[in-house]
Amino acid sequence: MQTNDLETITTTFVGQVESATKYEIDAENKGAALWVTKPTTGRNPNVIGREIIKVRMPHDMFAKLKAEHDAGDIHFPQLMEIKAEVDMGGGNRANLTAISIRKHIPEPLDIPTDKIDKTTGEVLTGAAMANGLKPDAKTDIKPK
């Protein structure tokens, strides 16, 4: 069977990493995982609070992550950008294995300064923005 790069599915996502764990049973059996949470979708009545997603990662990634944590560069919980390979797991469910992880740094918004409220820093939207008012302004907006 011929293999190619299209047989590997990868995805990049941003998630709230609550913690990282590792295990080492012996030299052959070791690994690590990220524990990522998200708000519950409400589809499962047996879940209260945040849903927990396990993302596997290579054992040596844990040491690098711990070094960043010990240096004070990251703290948990931490919003992180995770690139992961997607494989088929048991019960036809997807398994995620992290191949890279970094602290999430949001992209700066490309918004002209005249579209930002100078008092609050809020981005002005819609008709209120067209008239230079905050979106929640209690003023009727009338056509000119």
A tleap script that builds the chain and sets N, CA, C and O, in Angstrom:
source leaprc.protein.ff14SB
mol = sequence {
  NMET GLN THR ASN ASP LEU GLU THR ILE THR
  THR THR PHE VAL GLY GLN VAL GLU SER ALA
  THR LYS TYR GLU ILE ASP ALA GLU ASN LYS
  GLY ALA ALA LEU TRP VAL THR LYS PRO THR
  THR GLY ARG ASN PRO ASN VAL ILE GLY ARG
  GLU ILE ILE LYS VAL ARG MET PRO HIE ASP
  MET PHE ALA LYS LEU LYS ALA GLU HIE ASP
  ALA GLY ASP ILE HIE PHE PRO GLN LEU MET
  GLU ILE LYS ALA GLU VAL ASP MET GLY GLY
  GLY ASN ARG ALA ASN LEU THR ALA ILE SER
  ILE ARG LYS HIE ILE PRO GLU PRO LEU ASP
  ILE PRO THR ASP LYS ILE ASP LYS THR THR
  GLY GLU VAL LEU THR GLY ALA ALA MET ALA
  ASN GLY LEU LYS PRO ASP ALA LYS THR ASP
  ILE LYS PRO CLYS
}
set mol.1.N position { 0.838 -1.182 0.000 }
set mol.1.CA position { 0.000 0.000 0.000 }
set mol.1.C position { 0.882 1.244 0.000 }
set mol.1.O position { 1.814 1.352 0.797 }
set mol.2.N position { 0.593 2.155 -0.873 }
set mol.2.CA position { 1.356 3.388 -0.979 }
set mol.2.C position { 0.849 4.393 0.047 }
set mol.2.O position { -0.357 4.508 0.261 }
set mol.3.N position { 1.758 5.115 0.676 }
set mol.3.CA position { 1.352 6.143 1.634 }
set mol.3.C position { 1.753 7.504 1.096 }
set mol.3.O position { 2.699 7.624 0.317 }
set mol.4.N position { 1.041 8.507 1.511 }
set mol.4.CA position { 1.398 9.877 1.152 }
set mol.4.C position { 0.954 10.811 2.265 }
set mol.4.O position { 0.338 10.384 3.242 }
set mol.5.N position { 1.273 12.086 2.107 }
set mol.5.CA position { 0.965 13.063 3.148 }
set mol.5.C position { -0.529 13.257 3.366 }
set mol.5.O position { -0.939 13.720 4.430 }
set mol.6.N position { -1.349 12.911 2.378 }
set mol.6.CA position { -2.787 13.097 2.526 }
set mol.6.C position { -3.404 12.107 3.505 }
set mol.6.O position { -4.547 12.283 3.925 }
set mol.7.N position { -2.661 11.070 3.873 }
set mol.7.CA position { -3.187 10.097 4.825 }
set mol.7.C position { -3.083 10.580 6.262 }
set mol.7.O position { -3.657 9.969 7.164 }
set mol.8.N position { -2.357 11.671 6.486 }
set mol.8.CA position { -2.232 12.242 7.819 }
set mol.8.C position { -3.128 13.468 7.902 }
set mol.8.O position { -2.964 14.423 7.143 }
set mol.9.N position { -4.062 13.432 8.817 }
set mol.9.CA position { -4.943 14.576 9.029 }
set mol.9.C position { -4.410 15.353 10.223 }
set mol.9.O position { -4.147 14.778 11.279 }
set mol.10.N position { -4.252 16.660 10.052 }
set mol.10.CA position { -3.840 17.518 11.163 }
set mol.10.C position { -4.857 18.639 11.320 }
set mol.10.O position { -5.549 19.017 10.375 }
set mol.11.N position { -4.926 19.150 12.516 }
set mol.11.CA position { -5.800 20.280 12.805 }
set mol.11.C position { -5.096 21.187 13.805 }
set mol.11.O position { -4.287 20.730 14.612 }
set mol.12.N position { -5.406 22.450 13.745 }
set mol.12.CA position { -4.874 23.407 14.712 }
set mol.12.C position { -6.062 24.061 15.405 }
set mol.12.O position { -6.999 24.516 14.749 }
set mol.13.N position { -6.020 24.104 16.720 }
set mol.13.CA position { -7.118 24.703 17.473 }
set mol.13.C position { -6.578 25.422 18.694 }
set mol.13.O position { -5.461 25.166 19.144 }
set mol.14.N position { -7.381 26.317 19.216 }
set mol.14.CA position { -7.050 27.049 20.433 }
set mol.14.C position { -7.954 26.513 21.529 }
set mol.14.O position { -9.169 26.419 21.351 }
set mol.15.N position { -7.360 26.163 22.660 }
set mol.15.CA position { -8.137 25.612 23.756 }
set mol.15.C position { -7.596 26.028 25.110 }
set mol.15.O position { -6.440 26.430 25.239 }
set mol.16.N position { -8.452 25.926 26.115 }
set mol.16.CA position { -8.079 26.230 27.491 }
set mol.16.C position { -7.428 24.986 28.087 }
set mol.16.O position { -8.124 24.052 28.486 }
set mol.17.N position { -6.096 24.970 28.150 }
set mol.17.CA position { -5.376 23.825 28.710 }
set mol.17.C position { -5.371 23.980 30.229 }
set mol.17.O position { -4.809 24.931 30.772 }
set mol.18.N position { -6.005 23.027 30.898 }
set mol.18.CA position { -6.091 23.056 32.356 }
set mol.18.C position { -4.834 22.484 32.995 }
set mol.18.O position { -4.353 22.996 34.006 }
set mol.19.N position { -4.299 21.411 32.394 }
set mol.19.CA position { -3.107 20.777 32.957 }
set mol.19.C position { -2.460 19.873 31.921 }
set mol.19.O position { -3.030 19.580 30.870 }
set mol.20.N position { -1.257 19.446 32.253 }
set mol.20.CA position { -0.523 18.465 31.448 }
set mol.20.C position { -0.065 17.370 32.400 }
set mol.20.O position { 0.353 17.650 33.524 }
set mol.21.N position { -0.144 16.130 31.949 }
set mol.21.CA position { 0.278 15.002 32.778 }
set mol.21.C position { 1.187 14.097 31.972 }
set mol.21.O position { 1.177 14.117 30.741 }
set mol.22.N position { 1.973 13.302 32.686 }
set mol.22.CA position { 2.803 12.303 32.017 }
set mol.22.C position { 2.751 11.014 32.811 }
set mol.22.O position { 2.431 11.004 34.000 }
set mol.23.N position { 3.072 9.928 32.126 }
set mol.23.CA position { 3.187 8.640 32.808 }
set mol.23.C position { 4.374 7.904 32.216 }
set mol.23.O position { 4.746 8.111 31.061 }
set mol.24.N position { 4.957 7.045 33.029 }
set mol.24.CA position { 6.101 6.240 32.597 }
set mol.24.C position { 6.053 4.927 33.364 }
set mol.24.O position { 6.464 4.852 34.522 }
set mol.25.N position { 5.545 3.894 32.702 }
set mol.25.CA position { 5.458 2.580 33.325 }
set mol.25.C position { 6.817 1.894 33.252 }
set mol.25.O position { 7.308 1.357 34.245 }
set mol.26.N position { 7.406 1.918 32.083 }
set mol.26.CA position { 8.772 1.445 31.864 }
set mol.26.C position { 9.291 2.158 30.623 }
set mol.26.O position { 8.611 3.027 30.077 }
set mol.27.N position { 10.488 1.798 30.174 }
set mol.27.CA position { 11.092 2.491 29.031 }
set mol.27.C position { 10.238 2.405 27.771 }
set mol.27.O position { 10.291 3.295 26.923 }
set mol.28.N position { 9.462 1.353 27.647 }
set mol.28.CA position { 8.635 1.146 26.451 }
set mol.28.C position { 7.268 1.825 26.550 }
set mol.28.O position { 6.706 2.253 25.541 }
set mol.29.N position { 6.747 1.919 27.750 }
set mol.29.CA position { 5.386 2.431 27.947 }
set mol.29.C position { 5.411 3.768 28.670 }
set mol.29.O position { 5.402 3.823 29.899 }
set mol.30.N position { 5.441 4.833 27.900 }
set mol.30.CA position { 5.399 6.162 28.491 }
set mol.30.C position { 4.683 7.110 27.537 }
set mol.30.O position { 4.645 6.882 26.328 }
set mol.31.N position { 4.130 8.153 28.086 }
set mol.31.CA position { 3.401 9.118 27.283 }
set mol.31.C position { 3.005 10.312 28.118 }
set mol.31.O position { 3.391 10.435 29.280 }
set mol.32.N position { 2.233 11.186 27.513 }
set mol.32.CA position { 1.793 12.395 28.199 }
set mol.32.C position { 0.477 12.852 27.583 }
set mol.32.O position { 0.076 12.381 26.519 }
set mol.33.N position { -0.180 13.770 28.263 }
set mol.33.CA position { -1.463 14.265 27.766 }
set mol.33.C position { -1.696 15.696 28.218 }
set mol.33.O position { -1.213 16.129 29.264 }
set mol.34.N position { -2.446 16.412 27.403 }
set mol.34.CA position { -2.962 17.727 27.751 }
set mol.34.C position { -4.434 17.538 28.088 }
set mol.34.O position { -5.126 16.742 27.452 }
set mol.35.N position { -4.900 18.254 29.069 }
set mol.35.CA position { -6.312 18.195 29.450 }
set mol.35.C position { -6.917 19.557 29.141 }
set mol.35.O position { -6.642 20.550 29.815 }
set mol.36.N position { -7.750 19.578 28.102 }
set mol.36.CA position { -8.322 20.809 27.571 }
set mol.36.C position { -9.804 20.848 27.931 }
set mol.36.O position { -10.497 19.836 27.819 }
set mol.37.N position { -10.289 22.003 28.359 }
set mol.37.CA position { -11.707 22.114 28.691 }
set mol.37.C position { -12.397 23.107 27.772 }
set mol.37.O position { -11.775 23.992 27.185 }
set mol.38.N position { -13.710 22.925 27.670 }
set mol.38.CA position { -14.543 23.852 26.913 }
set mol.38.C position { -15.920 23.874 27.554 }
set mol.38.O position { -16.294 22.931 28.251 }
set mol.39.N position { -16.674 24.934 27.328 }
set mol.39.CA position { -18.026 24.968 27.886 }
set mol.39.C position { -18.847 23.800 27.351 }
set mol.39.O position { -18.682 23.393 26.201 }
set mol.40.N position { -19.726 23.267 28.182 }
set mol.40.CA position { -20.556 22.153 27.750 }
set mol.40.C position { -21.508 22.588 26.641 }
set mol.40.O position { -21.998 23.718 26.637 }
set mol.41.N position { -21.759 21.694 25.716 }
set mol.41.CA position { -22.682 21.983 24.617 }
set mol.41.C position { -24.125 21.819 25.049 }
set mol.41.O position { -25.035 22.329 24.395 }
set mol.42.N position { -24.341 21.108 26.149 }
set mol.42.CA position { -25.691 20.849 26.618 }
set mol.42.C position { -26.316 19.615 25.988 }
set mol.42.O position { -27.427 19.232 26.355 }
set mol.43.N position { -25.613 18.980 25.033 }
set mol.43.CA position { -26.163 17.792 24.375 }
set mol.43.C position { -26.156 16.576 25.290 }
set mol.43.O position { -26.979 15.674 25.131 }
set mol.44.N position { -25.236 16.545 26.246 }
set mol.44.CA position { -25.147 15.410 27.152 }
set mol.44.C position { -25.665 15.833 28.526 }
set mol.44.O position { -25.003 16.613 29.211 }
set mol.45.N position { -26.821 15.342 28.940 }
set mol.45.CA position { -27.373 15.747 30.234 }
set mol.45.C position { -26.566 15.220 31.417 }
set mol.45.O position { -26.818 15.611 32.557 }
set mol.46.N position { -25.597 14.339 31.162 }
set mol.46.CA position { -24.777 13.780 32.235 }
set mol.46.C position { -23.538 14.618 32.524 }
set mol.46.O position { -22.722 14.241 33.365 }
set mol.47.N position { -23.386 15.758 31.835 }
set mol.47.CA position { -22.226 16.625 32.045 }
set mol.47.C position { -22.703 17.948 32.627 }
set mol.47.O position { -23.588 18.604 32.078 }
set mol.48.N position { -22.100 18.324 33.747 }
set mol.48.CA position { -22.355 19.617 34.367 }
set mol.48.C position { -21.021 20.345 34.390 }
set mol.48.O position { -20.002 19.754 34.748 }
set mol.49.N position { -21.011 21.596 34.021 }
set mol.49.CA position { -19.761 22.350 34.005 }
set mol.49.C position { -19.065 22.236 32.660 }
set mol.49.O position { -19.720 22.172 31.620 }
set mol.50.N position { -17.752 22.210 32.680 }
set mol.50.CA position { -16.974 22.207 31.447 }
set mol.50.C position { -16.691 20.782 30.988 }
set mol.50.O position { -16.488 19.881 31.801 }
set mol.51.N position { -16.682 20.597 29.668 }
set mol.51.CA position { -16.327 19.299 29.092 }
set mol.51.C position { -14.807 19.192 29.045 }
set mol.51.O position { -14.116 20.186 28.824 }
set mol.52.N position { -14.291 17.989 29.253 }
set mol.52.CA position { -12.849 17.755 29.284 }
set mol.52.C position { -12.463 16.919 28.071 }
set mol.52.O position { -13.076 15.889 27.789 }
set mol.53.N position { -11.444 17.375 27.364 }
set mol.53.CA position { -10.941 16.675 26.185 }
set mol.53.C position { -9.488 16.301 26.447 }
set mol.53.O position { -8.682 17.147 26.836 }
set mol.54.N position { -9.159 15.039 26.234 }
set mol.54.CA position { -7.782 14.573 26.393 }
set mol.54.C position { -7.089 14.648 25.034 }
set mol.54.O position { -7.587 14.124 24.037 }
set mol.55.N position { -5.939 15.304 25.016 }
set mol.55.CA position { -5.111 15.370 23.812 }
set mol.55.C position { -3.784 14.716 24.166 }
set mol.55.O position { -3.029 15.229 24.993 }
set mol.56.N position { -3.506 13.584 23.538 }
set mol.56.CA position { -2.236 12.907 23.816 }
set mol.56.C position { -1.079 13.743 23.271 }
set mol.56.O position { -1.258 14.560 22.368 }
set mol.57.N position { 0.102 13.527 23.832 }
set mol.57.CA position { 1.304 14.186 23.316 }
set mol.57.C position { 2.505 13.305 23.607 }
set mol.57.O position { 2.470 12.498 24.536 }
set mol.58.N position { 3.570 13.450 22.823 }
set mol.58.CA position { 4.778 12.670 23.080 }
set mol.58.C position { 5.333 12.964 24.478 }
set mol.58.O position { 5.216 14.079 24.987 }
set mol.59.N position { 5.927 11.959 25.072 }
set mol.59.CA position { 6.472 12.068 26.430 }
set mol.59.C position { 7.470 13.219 26.547 }
set mol.59.O position { 7.467 13.935 27.549 }
set mol.60.N position { 8.324 13.407 25.536 }
set mol.60.CA position { 9.348 14.458 25.627 }
set mol.60.C position { 8.764 15.869 25.535 }
set mol.60.O position { 9.424 16.824 25.944 }
set mol.61.N position { 7.551 16.027 25.015 }
set mol.61.CA position { 6.914 17.349 24.987 }
set mol.61.C position { 6.569 17.817 26.393 }
set mol.61.O position { 6.548 19.018 26.661 }
set mol.62.N position { 6.299 16.878 27.291 }
set mol.62.CA position { 5.964 17.242 28.663 }
set mol.62.C position { 7.127 17.994 29.314 }
set mol.62.O position { 6.915 19.003 29.986 }
set mol.63.N position { 8.355 17.504 29.117 }
set mol.63.CA position { 9.530 18.147 29.721 }
set mol.63.C position { 9.695 19.581 29.211 }
set mol.63.O position { 10.034 20.480 29.980 }
set mol.64.N position { 9.457 19.790 27.922 }
set mol.64.CA position { 9.568 21.140 27.355 }
set mol.64.C position { 8.489 22.054 27.932 }
set mol.64.O position { 8.755 23.212 28.254 }
set mol.65.N position { 7.281 21.531 28.059 }
set mol.65.CA position { 6.175 22.301 28.618 }
set mol.65.C position { 6.434 22.627 30.088 }
set mol.65.O position { 6.160 23.740 30.538 }
set mol.66.N position { 6.959 21.662 30.828 }
set mol.66.CA position { 7.277 21.877 32.244 }
set mol.66.C position { 8.361 22.940 32.406 }
set mol.66.O position { 8.297 23.757 33.325 }
set mol.67.N position { 9.358 22.933 31.516 }
set mol.67.CA position { 10.422 23.939 31.577 }
set mol.67.C position { 9.850 25.346 31.362 }
set mol.67.O position { 10.246 26.288 32.048 }
set mol.68.N position { 8.923 25.485 30.414 }
set mol.68.CA position { 8.282 26.787 30.184 }
set mol.68.C position { 7.453 27.197 31.400 }
set mol.68.O position { 7.431 28.368 31.777 }
set mol.69.N position { 6.773 26.227 32.009 }
set mol.69.CA position { 5.970 26.504 33.201 }
set mol.69.C position { 6.864 26.924 34.365 }
set mol.69.O position { 6.575 27.903 35.053 }
set mol.70.N position { 7.943 26.187 34.583 }
set mol.70.CA position { 8.854 26.494 35.689 }
set mol.70.C position { 9.547 27.842 35.503 }
set mol.70.O position { 9.886 28.508 36.481 }
set mol.71.N position { 9.759 28.246 34.238 }
set mol.71.CA position { 10.386 29.538 33.948 }
set mol.71.C position { 9.391 30.693 34.068 }
set mol.71.O position { 9.775 31.859 33.988 }
set mol.72.N position { 8.105 30.362 34.262 }
set mol.72.CA position { 7.087 31.396 34.395 }
set mol.72.C position { 6.544 31.900 33.069 }
set mol.72.O position { 5.810 32.888 33.036 }
set mol.73.N position { 6.897 31.228 31.970 }
set mol.73.CA position { 6.417 31.659 30.654 }
set mol.73.C position { 4.963 31.284 30.417 }
set mol.73.O position { 4.257 31.973 29.681 }
set mol.74.N position { 4.509 30.199 31.034 }
set mol.74.CA position { 3.105 29.798 30.933 }
set mol.74.C position { 2.602 29.420 32.321 }
set mol.74.O position { 3.373 29.007 33.188 }
set mol.75.N position { 1.310 29.567 32.510 }
set mol.75.CA position { 0.657 29.198 33.767 }
set mol.75.C position { -0.617 28.453 33.409 }
set mol.75.O position { -1.251 28.752 32.397 }
set mol.76.N position { -0.990 27.495 34.223 }
set mol.76.CA position { -2.224 26.761 33.956 }
set mol.76.C position { -3.309 27.216 34.907 }
set mol.76.O position { -3.026 27.451 36.082 }
set mol.77.N position { -4.553 27.349 34.438 }
set mol.77.CA position { -4.982 27.123 33.062 }
set mol.77.C position { -4.418 28.190 32.126 }
set mol.77.O position { -4.147 29.319 32.536 }
set mol.78.N position { -4.247 27.808 30.864 }
set mol.78.CA position { -3.621 28.684 29.873 }
set mol.78.C position { -4.281 28.469 28.520 }
set mol.78.O position { -4.471 27.329 28.094 }
set mol.79.N position { -4.629 29.550 27.846 }
set mol.79.CA position { -5.147 29.455 26.491 }
set mol.79.C position { -3.968 29.156 25.575 }
set mol.79.O position { -3.012 29.928 25.509 }
set mol.80.N position { -4.043 28.014 24.858 }
set mol.80.CA position { -2.913 27.586 24.041 }
set mol.80.C position { -3.371 27.187 22.647 }
set mol.80.O position { -4.507 26.760 22.441 }
set mol.81.N position { -2.460 27.337 21.702 }
set mol.81.CA position { -2.701 26.896 20.328 }
set mol.81.C position { -2.046 25.531 20.173 }
set mol.81.O position { -0.850 25.377 20.420 }
set mol.82.N position { -2.832 24.543 19.763 }
set mol.82.CA position { -2.363 23.162 19.670 }
set mol.82.C position { -2.509 22.680 18.239 }
set mol.82.O position { -3.587 22.776 17.652 }
set mol.83.N position { -1.430 22.164 17.677 }
set mol.83.CA position { -1.492 21.498 16.375 }
set mol.83.C position { -1.460 20.010 16.676 }
set mol.83.O position { -0.577 19.535 17.391 }
set mol.84.N position { -2.423 19.273 16.131 }
set mol.84.CA position { -2.546 17.857 16.471 }
set mol.84.C position { -2.824 17.007 15.240 }
set mol.84.O position { -3.445 17.452 14.275 }
set mol.85.N position { -2.342 15.764 15.306 }
set mol.85.CA position { -2.698 14.767 14.308 }
set mol.85.C position { -3.995 14.113 14.757 }
set mol.85.O position { -4.210 13.885 15.948 }
set mol.86.N position { -4.849 13.816 13.797 }
set mol.86.CA position { -6.129 13.180 14.085 }
set mol.86.C position { -6.069 11.749 13.574 }
set mol.86.O position { -5.852 11.517 12.384 }
set mol.87.N position { -6.262 10.787 14.476 }
set mol.87.CA position { -6.260 9.366 14.121 }
set mol.87.C position { -7.566 8.740 14.584 }
set mol.87.O position { -8.279 9.297 15.419 }
set mol.88.N position { -7.868 7.572 14.025 }
set mol.88.CA position { -9.067 6.837 14.428 }
set mol.88.C position { -8.757 6.065 15.700 }
set mol.88.O position { -7.763 5.343 15.776 }
set mol.89.N position { -9.610 6.223 16.685 }
set mol.89.CA position { -9.442 5.511 17.940 }
set mol.89.C position { -10.523 4.464 18.110 }
set mol.89.O position { -11.238 4.137 17.162 }
set mol.90.N position { -10.640 3.947 19.308 }
set mol.90.CA position { -11.653 2.939 19.601 }
set mol.90.C position { -13.056 3.499 19.462 }
set mol.90.O position { -13.297 4.677 19.726 }
set mol.91.N position { -13.967 2.655 19.051 }
set mol.91.CA position { -15.356 3.077 18.900 }
set mol.91.C position { -15.550 4.103 17.800 }
set mol.91.O position { -16.492 4.895 17.842 }
set mol.92.N position { -14.654 4.090 16.807 }
set mol.92.CA position { -14.715 5.044 15.690 }
set mol.92.C position { -14.707 6.498 16.156 }
set mol.92.O position { -15.367 7.351 15.562 }
set mol.93.N position { -13.972 6.769 17.202 }
set mol.93.CA position { -13.831 8.134 17.701 }
set mol.93.C position { -12.457 8.662 17.338 }
set mol.93.O position { -11.495 7.903 17.224 }
set mol.94.N position { -12.379 9.955 17.161 }
set mol.94.CA position { -11.103 10.574 16.805 }
set mol.94.C position { -10.196 10.660 18.028 }
set mol.94.O position { -10.647 10.974 19.130 }
set mol.95.N position { -8.919 10.379 17.817 }
set mol.95.CA position { -7.889 10.589 18.830 }
set mol.95.C position { -7.023 11.742 18.368 }
set mol.95.O position { -6.615 11.789 17.207 }
set mol.96.N position { -6.740 12.670 19.262 }
set mol.96.CA position { -5.873 13.799 18.950 }
set mol.96.C position { -4.525 13.586 19.616 }
set mol.96.O position { -4.452 13.262 20.801 }
set mol.97.N position { -3.453 13.773 18.842 }
set mol.97.CA position { -2.101 13.702 19.386 }
set mol.97.C position { -1.386 14.997 19.039 }
set mol.97.O position { -1.182 15.300 17.863 }
set mol.98.N position { -1.002 15.764 20.056 }
set mol.98.CA position { -0.346 17.051 19.836 }
set mol.98.C position { 1.008 16.855 19.169 }
set mol.98.O position { 1.790 15.992 19.567 }
set mol.99.N position { 1.274 17.662 18.153 }
set mol.99.CA position { 2.597 17.657 17.529 }
set mol.99.C position { 3.313 18.980 17.777 }
set mol.99.O position { 4.528 19.071 17.599 }
set mol.100.N position { 2.568 20.004 18.186 }
set mol.100.CA position { 3.179 21.252 18.643 }
set mol.100.C position { 2.170 21.983 19.522 }
set mol.100.O position { 0.958 21.821 19.381 }
set mol.101.N position { 2.700 22.785 20.422 }
set mol.101.CA position { 1.851 23.543 21.341 }
set mol.101.C position { 2.574 24.832 21.678 }
set mol.101.O position { 3.791 24.852 21.864 }
set mol.102.N position { 1.802 25.910 21.752 }
set mol.102.CA position { 2.388 27.194 22.141 }
set mol.102.C position { 1.321 28.050 22.798 }
set mol.102.O position { 0.123 27.836 22.617 }
set mol.103.N position { 1.785 29.018 23.560 }
set mol.103.CA position { 0.885 29.965 24.197 }
set mol.103.C position { 0.141 30.714 23.095 }
set mol.103.O position { 0.745 31.153 22.117 }
set mol.104.N position { -1.159 30.854 23.258 }
set mol.104.CA position { -1.960 31.547 22.246 }
set mol.104.C position { -1.775 33.049 22.373 }
set mol.104.O position { -1.977 33.624 23.442 }
set mol.105.N position { -1.393 33.671 21.280 }
set mol.105.CA position { -1.264 35.122 21.219 }
set mol.105.C position { -2.264 35.595 20.170 }
set mol.105.O position { -2.056 35.363 18.979 }
set mol.106.N position { -3.343 36.251 20.585 }
set mol.106.CA position { -4.361 36.668 19.621 }
set mol.106.C position { -3.790 37.601 18.561 }
set mol.106.O position { -2.924 38.431 18.837 }
set mol.107.N position { -4.298 37.442 17.344 }
set mol.107.CA position { -3.911 38.329 16.252 }
set mol.107.C position { -4.466 39.717 16.555 }
set mol.107.O position { -5.588 39.839 17.047 }
set mol.108.N position { -3.695 40.765 16.266 }
set mol.108.CA position { -4.248 42.106 16.477 }
set mol.108.C position { -5.377 42.358 15.476 }
set mol.108.O position { -5.296 41.952 14.317 }
set mol.109.N position { -6.406 43.020 15.932 }
set mol.109.CA position { -7.519 43.331 15.044 }
set mol.109.C position { -7.107 44.436 14.085 }
set mol.109.O position { -6.461 45.406 14.481 }
set mol.110.N position { -7.477 44.285 12.845 }
set mol.110.CA position { -7.165 45.290 11.837 }
set mol.110.C position { -8.348 46.253 11.752 }
set mol.110.O position { -9.132 46.210 10.804 }
set mol.111.N position { -8.462 47.114 12.748 }
set mol.111.CA position { -9.585 48.039 12.830 }
set mol.111.C position { -9.039 49.464 12.860 }
set mol.111.O position { -8.170 49.782 13.672 }
set mol.112.N position { -9.547 50.316 11.982 }
set mol.112.CA position { -9.100 51.712 12.006 }
set mol.112.C position { -9.423 52.350 13.355 }
set mol.112.O position { -10.441 52.031 13.970 }
set mol.113.N position { -8.566 53.240 13.806 }
set mol.113.CA position { -8.742 53.852 15.127 }
set mol.113.C position { -10.021 54.665 15.233 }
set mol.113.O position { -10.543 54.839 16.334 }
set mol.114.N position { -10.545 55.173 14.104 }
set mol.114.CA position { -11.785 55.942 14.185 }
set mol.114.C position { -13.002 55.047 14.431 }
set mol.114.O position { -14.096 55.556 14.674 }
set mol.115.N position { -12.830 53.731 14.374 }
set mol.115.CA position { -13.922 52.792 14.632 }
set mol.115.C position { -13.853 52.232 16.053 }
set mol.115.O position { -14.571 51.288 16.383 }
set mol.116.N position { -12.991 52.811 16.895 }
set mol.116.CA position { -12.829 52.365 18.278 }
set mol.116.C position { -13.236 53.501 19.209 }
set mol.116.O position { -12.765 54.628 19.058 }
set mol.117.N position { -14.110 53.209 20.171 }
set mol.117.CA position { -14.547 54.201 21.142 }
set mol.117.C position { -13.343 54.645 21.961 }
set mol.117.O position { -12.675 53.818 22.581 }
set mol.118.N position { -13.064 55.945 21.967 }
set mol.118.CA position { -11.870 56.480 22.641 }
set mol.118.C position { -11.968 56.394 24.161 }
set mol.118.O position { -10.947 56.399 24.849 }
set mol.119.N position { -13.183 56.316 24.686 }
set mol.119.CA position { -13.365 56.264 26.133 }
set mol.119.C position { -13.214 54.856 26.683 }
set mol.119.O position { -12.510 54.636 27.668 }
set mol.120.N position { -13.891 53.888 26.031 }
set mol.120.CA position { -13.933 52.531 26.569 }
set mol.120.C position { -13.014 51.552 25.856 }
set mol.120.O position { -12.689 50.499 26.405 }
set mol.121.N position { -12.587 51.885 24.629 }
set mol.121.CA position { -11.779 50.952 23.848 }
set mol.121.C position { -12.609 49.935 23.099 }
set mol.121.O position { -12.056 49.051 22.445 }
set mol.122.N position { -13.947 50.039 23.181 }
set mol.122.CA position { -14.824 49.096 22.491 }
set mol.122.C position { -14.816 49.358 20.990 }
set mol.122.O position { -14.657 50.494 20.542 }
set mol.123.N position { -14.992 48.280 20.221 }
set mol.123.CA position { -15.116 48.402 18.776 }
set mol.123.C position { -16.550 48.811 18.474 }
set mol.123.O position { -17.501 48.177 18.932 }
set mol.124.N position { -16.691 49.865 17.707 }
set mol.124.CA position { -18.016 50.349 17.339 }
set mol.124.C position { -18.551 49.514 16.184 }
set mol.124.O position { -17.808 49.180 15.261 }
set mol.125.N position { -19.837 49.174 16.231 }
set mol.125.CA position { -20.408 48.318 15.193 }
set mol.125.C position { -21.688 48.901 14.623 }
set mol.125.O position { -22.295 49.794 15.214 }
set mol.126.N position { -22.090 48.388 13.474 }
set mol.126.CA position { -23.386 48.677 12.867 }
set mol.126.C position { -23.688 50.141 12.657 }
set mol.126.O position { -22.796 50.951 12.407 }
set mol.127.N position { -24.976 50.468 12.763 }
set mol.127.CA position { -25.434 51.831 12.521 }
set mol.127.C position { -24.849 52.799 13.536 }
set mol.127.O position { -24.555 53.948 13.206 }
set mol.128.N position { -24.682 52.341 14.761 }
set mol.128.CA position { -24.099 53.208 15.779 }
set mol.128.C position { -22.700 53.624 15.366 }
set mol.128.O position { -22.305 54.773 15.562 }
set mol.129.N position { -21.950 52.694 14.794 }
set mol.129.CA position { -20.595 53.003 14.364 }
set mol.129.C position { -20.629 54.032 13.240 }
set mol.129.O position { -19.800 54.941 13.207 }
set mol.130.N position { -21.576 53.900 12.323 }
set mol.130.CA position { -21.670 54.833 11.204 }
set mol.130.C position { -21.916 56.249 11.696 }
set mol.130.O position { -21.526 57.215 11.040 }
set mol.131.N position { -22.563 56.374 12.852 }
set mol.131.CA position { -22.854 57.686 13.418 }
set mol.131.C position { -21.916 58.058 14.555 }
set mol.131.O position { -22.131 59.062 15.234 }
set mol.132.N position { -20.889 57.264 14.766 }
set mol.132.CA position { -19.909 57.578 15.792 }
set mol.132.C position { -20.393 57.353 17.208 }
set mol.132.O position { -19.830 57.916 18.147 }
set mol.133.N position { -21.434 56.536 17.384 }
set mol.133.CA position { -21.968 56.265 18.714 }
set mol.133.C position { -21.621 54.856 19.159 }
set mol.133.O position { -21.374 53.974 18.337 }
set mol.134.N position { -21.605 54.660 20.453 }
set mol.134.CA position { -21.417 53.310 20.969 }
set mol.134.C position { -22.631 52.467 20.599 }
set mol.134.O position { -23.740 52.996 20.526 }
set mol.135.N position { -22.447 51.145 20.359 }
set mol.135.CA position { -23.576 50.299 19.979 }
set mol.135.C position { -24.714 50.278 20.990 }
set mol.135.O position { -25.865 50.069 20.605 }
set mol.136.N position { -24.427 50.487 22.267 }
set mol.136.CA position { -25.480 50.442 23.271 }
set mol.136.C position { -26.002 51.834 23.629 }
set mol.136.O position { -26.688 52.005 24.638 }
set mol.137.N position { -25.673 52.828 22.795 }
set mol.137.CA position { -26.109 54.194 23.074 }
set mol.137.C position { -27.635 54.262 23.095 }
set mol.137.O position { -28.300 53.632 22.273 }
set mol.138.N position { -28.178 55.017 24.025 }
set mol.138.CA position { -29.630 55.125 24.180 }
set mol.138.C position { -30.178 56.263 23.311 }
set mol.138.O position { -31.076 56.991 23.734 }
set mol.139.N position { -29.656 56.411 22.138 }
set mol.139.CA position { -30.061 57.472 21.223 }
set mol.139.C position { -30.650 56.852 19.977 }
set mol.139.O position { -30.089 55.903 19.429 }
set mol.140.N position { -31.765 57.371 19.526 }
set mol.140.CA position { -32.336 56.892 18.270 }
set mol.140.C position { -31.389 57.259 17.138 }
set mol.140.O position { -30.855 58.366 17.084 }
set mol.141.N position { -31.198 56.323 16.253 }
set mol.141.CA position { -30.345 56.581 15.098 }
set mol.141.C position { -31.261 56.788 13.910 }
set mol.141.O position { -32.021 55.897 13.529 }
set mol.142.N position { -31.180 57.967 13.335 }
set mol.142.CA position { -32.069 58.324 12.237 }
set mol.142.C position { -31.247 58.545 10.980 }
set mol.142.O position { -30.102 58.991 11.052 }
set mol.143.N position { -31.828 58.233 9.829 }
set mol.143.CA position { -31.109 58.520 8.590 }
set mol.143.C position { -30.942 60.019 8.416 }
set mol.143.O position { -31.773 60.798 8.881 }
set mol.144.N position { -29.886 60.418 7.757 }
set mol.144.CA position { -29.616 61.848 7.543 }
set mol.144.C position { -30.419 62.381 6.398 }
set mol.144.O position { -30.321 63.564 6.073 }
savepdb mol mol.pdb
quit
